[in-house]
Amino acid sequence: MLSILLQAAAPGQGGSMMSSLVMIVLIFVIFYFFMIRPQRKRQKELDNFRASLQVGDQVVTIGGIYGKVAEIGADYIVLEVSNNVKIKFDKNAISNGSMQNNN
């Protein structure tokens, strides 16, 4: 993409080529600060949430299943979704969405 812009600039228009290059760099900087950086921050928060889970915590899966953590393994979590009903999930299936207490 950059080579196409550089080839498109006429040899006598050095200022135009430089301004095009500055605009491309500016677009990448804006893209980084508004797209990539916030996504990395959210992913880090989600990883910390999953690492801090303990037996007895109320969670919701990415599929919308609500349950209480019954067991935690290296790569999995067992949720108790009802009395004597337990389902084994991959840790990545646990969401950090808000959990409301419906007692």
C-alpha positions as CSV (number, residue, x, y, z in Angstrom):
1,M,0.0,0.0,0.0
2,L,2.8,2.4,0.9
3,S,4.7,1.5,-2.3
4,I,1.6,2.3,-4.4
5,L,1.4,5.8,-2.8
6,L,5.1,6.4,-3.3
7,Q,4.8,5.4,-6.9
8,A,1.8,7.6,-7.5
9,A,3.6,10.7,-6.3
10,A,5.3,12.6,-9.1
11,P,9.1,13.0,-8.9
12,G,8.8,16.7,-8.6
13,Q,6.3,16.7,-5.7
14,G,8.4,15.7,-2.7
15,G,6.2,17.6,-0.3
16,S,3.1,15.8,-1.5
17,M,4.8,12.4,-0.9
18,M,5.9,13.4,2.5
19,S,2.4,14.6,3.5
20,S,0.9,11.3,2.2
21,L,3.4,9.4,4.4
22,V,2.6,11.5,7.4
23,M,-1.2,10.9,6.9
24,I,-0.6,7.1,6.7
25,V,1.4,7.2,9.9
26,L,-1.3,9.3,11.6
27,I,-4.0,6.9,10.5
28,F,-2.0,4.0,12.0
29,V,-1.5,5.9,15.3
30,I,-5.2,6.7,15.6
31,F,-6.1,3.1,14.8
32,Y,-3.7,1.9,17.5
33,F,-5.1,4.2,20.2
34,F,-8.8,3.8,19.4
35,M,-8.9,0.1,18.4
36,I,-5.9,-2.0,19.4
37,R,-5.0,-0.6,22.8
38,P,-8.5,-0.6,24.3
39,Q,-9.0,-4.2,23.1
40,R,-5.7,-5.3,24.8
41,K,-6.9,-3.6,28.0
42,R,-10.2,-5.5,27.9
43,Q,-8.5,-8.8,27.2
44,K,-6.1,-8.3,30.1
45,E,-9.0,-7.5,32.5
46,L,-10.8,-10.6,31.3
47,D,-7.7,-12.8,31.9
48,N,-7.3,-11.3,35.4
49,F,-11.0,-12.0,36.1
50,R,-10.7,-15.6,35.0
51,A,-7.5,-16.1,37.0
52,S,-9.1,-14.8,40.2
53,L,-12.2,-17.1,40.1
54,Q,-12.8,-19.1,43.2
55,V,-15.1,-22.0,44.1
56,G,-18.5,-20.6,45.0
57,D,-18.4,-17.5,42.7
58,Q,-21.4,-16.8,40.6
59,V,-20.5,-16.5,36.9
60,V,-22.1,-16.5,33.4
61,T,-20.7,-18.2,30.3
62,I,-20.4,-16.6,26.9
63,G,-23.3,-18.7,25.9
64,G,-25.5,-17.2,28.6
65,I,-25.5,-20.1,31.2
66,Y,-25.6,-18.9,34.8
67,G,-24.0,-21.0,37.5
68,K,-21.8,-21.3,40.5
69,V,-18.2,-22.4,40.3
70,A,-18.0,-25.9,41.8
71,E,-14.4,-26.9,40.7
72,I,-11.5,-25.2,39.0
73,G,-8.9,-27.0,36.9
74,A,-5.9,-25.8,34.9
75,D,-7.9,-25.2,31.7
76,Y,-11.5,-25.9,32.8
77,I,-14.2,-24.9,35.2
78,V,-17.1,-27.0,36.5
79,L,-20.3,-25.0,37.0
80,E,-23.2,-26.1,39.1
81,V,-26.2,-24.8,37.2
82,S,-28.9,-26.5,39.3
83,N,-29.0,-28.9,42.2
84,N,-26.7,-31.8,41.4
85,V,-26.4,-30.6,37.7
86,K,-22.8,-29.8,36.9
87,I,-21.3,-28.8,33.5
88,K,-17.6,-28.6,32.6
89,F,-16.5,-25.6,30.6
90,D,-13.3,-24.3,29.2
91,K,-12.0,-21.3,31.1
92,N,-12.2,-19.2,28.0
93,A,-16.0,-19.7,28.0
94,I,-16.5,-17.7,31.2
95,S,-17.5,-14.1,30.7
96,N,-17.0,-11.2,33.0
97,G,-20.4,-9.8,32.3
98,S,-22.4,-8.5,35.3
99,M,-23.9,-11.1,37.5
100,Q,-26.9,-10.0,39.5
101,N,-27.9,-11.7,42.8
102,N,-31.4,-13.1,42.4
103,N,-31.9,-14.5,45.9
